[in-house]
Each structure stands twice: as C-alpha cells, then as structure tokens.
C-alpha cells in the first residue's frame, strides 16, 4: 500500500472510533435532541396517552378526573354536550380547555339547568387547539403538527396528529 492509502484507512478508522458513523442497526432519528429533558425524552419514547379515570355527576356538578403521560402544561380541549343535543332535544353544550399537571387533569362544570340523560364528554389533545395554544415546550416536544406525537390512541387527520378520548356520565 502507498502512504495515501494508509492515511485513508487511518482517517476512516478514526472517524468510526470517534462516533462519526452510526453503529449498524442504529436509528439516528430516534435519538433525543441535545438539551431535551429526561421527562420530554420519556414522553416521546413511550408515547403520549391519557384516559378519563372518573366522570360523575353529583349535586348537578359534572366532575371529570384523568391521568396520562402528557407533559405538564399540555392543554386538553373539552366538549361536553347533552345526549339530546344532536337530535335537537336539548341544547346543552360547553367547551373549554384544561391543563395537564403532574400526570393528571381534572375539571368540574355545573349541569344544574340540564335535564336527565347523559353528559357526553370528548377530550382532545392537539397542537393547535381552539382557545389558548399549546406551550412552546409542548410544541417543541411533539412538533407544530404533532409529527412526533406517538402512542396507542394517536390518530392522524388532515396531516395533524391528535389524541381523542370520550366518555359519559349519567345526569339524574
């Protein structure tokens, strides 16, 4: 071998030894960006999800509690409507947002004027909710359109990824 071939082999070996080339089978896209928190890395690695743990009406107040793997500050949009809403029997309908904190969320709303039936509940996690936008840290974690949002209940619609959870509570 000539001297230039020795140098070429040396520089190739040096590049691989110093981490310049990925290991066989490694997925460079799966690595967390530098400076990303451990919580954020776990949220993207394990996937995002949430559930309604409790939905009950007591003394004309709907109380909803839930839990999941979304980061603190993530906003869920909610829609609560009477089961007669879609057929024109009753126009009870309310929307808003609640914030995820410490792996949980909760909210209450009065149903004092609602007749007996059921309160139908829909919670949605999306990057561009109506109302207040997601915090910058949540958008950085999942992407502006949710492209990095993964998990068992993630759905794609119109090029955006979301999570939708539904439930109901009996109004007596």
Beta strands, then each sheet from edge to edge (+ up, - down):
strand 1: 50-58
strand 2: 61-68
strand 3: 75-82
strand 4: 93-99
strand 5: 104-110
strand 6: 117-125
strand 7: 154-157
strand 8: 160-171
sheet 1: 1+ 2- 5+
sheet 2: 4+ 3- 6+ 8- 7+
end
